[in-house]
Amino acid sequence: MVAFVGCRDEDVVRQPDWITPVIPLATTTDGTDAKINEDDPFVLTDLGNSVYDFVLDIEDFDGAADGHRFFQDREGPTSALVDFTMFIDYSGNEGDPIVFASYQPSDFPVTVNLTPQDAVGFFGIQVADLTDGDAFTLTYEYRIDANQTGEIRELGTPSADYCGGFSDQGEFCTLTINVVETVEAEEG
């Protein structure tokens, strides 16, 4: 006698095993740098005049010819962005990161601008309070409609082993902005 027993409930509707990702992308506004991540930090040296800006966009891997090279010509469901929240933190901050900006799908692509004056304003300090070695960090969380099934998933900033390792097309992970004091050479 042979008996076959299964644990799968055939009445349960299962989500696809593979969720097509939605990935934040960041590139410099002048196009000189194809990738912005913690391996290529921005350094604030002129605290009175520095401006850091980059273009933030979303890749939904829809198979378009101008999309991510690993997903070109793909067919099937794609995930859709629901909303996106960017956070800023400061090395001297003892609390949680602060919301820097929130975006809706129609906002993308968006140019993000950050000056030292903007950055310190989130933490109630002055630019004069910044010292060599201080740093600001941008992270994010966002929600997607997984493969447009109505299942909303919340995603956070990926771990360091992901950042920069998926492709060469500008995936945006943690962005660290270091403060470096410069010493002007004395005239002799």
HELIX and SHEET records of a PDB file:
HELIX    1   1 PRO A  105  ASP A  107  5                                   3    
HELIX    2   2 PRO A  116  GLY A  121  1                                   6    
HELIX    3   3 VAL A  127  ASP A  129  5                                   3    
HELIX    4   4 ALA A  146  GLN A  148  5                                   3    
SHEET    1   A 3 ILE A  23  THR A  28  0                                        
SHEET    2   A 3 TYR A  52  GLU A  59 -1                                        
SHEET    3   A 3 VAL A 110  LEU A 114 -1                                        
SHEET    1   B 5 PHE A  42  LEU A  44  0                                        
SHEET    2   B 5 LEU A 175  VAL A 179  1                                        
SHEET    3   B 5 ALA A 135  ASP A 145 -1                                        
SHEET    4   B 5 ALA A  80  TYR A  90 -1                                        
SHEET    5   B 5 ILE A  98  TYR A 103 -1                                        
SHEET    1   C 4 PHE A  42  LEU A  44  0                                        
SHEET    2   C 4 LEU A 175  VAL A 179  1                                        
SHEET    3   C 4 ALA A 135  ASP A 145 -1                                        
SHEET    4   C 4 ILE A 152  GLY A 156 -1                                        
END                                                                             
